[in-house]
């Protein structure tokens, strides 16, 4: 079974490449920013953003669009997705489970 991400926005069906282009535009991201946020090379991102009629164009994996969206959401919530925080003992989910008993 093959799954391909597609999202409808303002009556237009968008694939992963379209979603990445839209997020780039909406958040005024540079190619470098996208590459850092999802952990890939700048050249790979350029290939995703390129003209589909050109030879260098590549279809972006669905996970790239999902990861970029998630990273931007984390930023909106005030977390830096590139600087993961080390959980403290206060943040231990196992401690919270014992509180529920």
Order of alpha helices (4+ residues) and beta strands (2+ residues): beta-beta-alpha-alpha-alpha-alpha-alpha
